[in-house]
């Protein structure tokens, strides 16, 4: 991952954007796993009841990560065209 420019702020923002995108991918996969677990357990099963709060927490974290990406790209518009890895 080469910096967009030689500006250290933009380079640091690019690194943070990469980390956030990685976190978004991880959270998305975990949400899909908890949804699959809940579906396998049945909607009224104890496992399904246990999994749902975890999914809610993961959804909140995912929303926060997307919000941080939006704020970062608003502050550094140069990052908007950076491809996700």
Helices and strands as residue ranges (DSSP letters): H 8-41, H 46-75, G 77-81
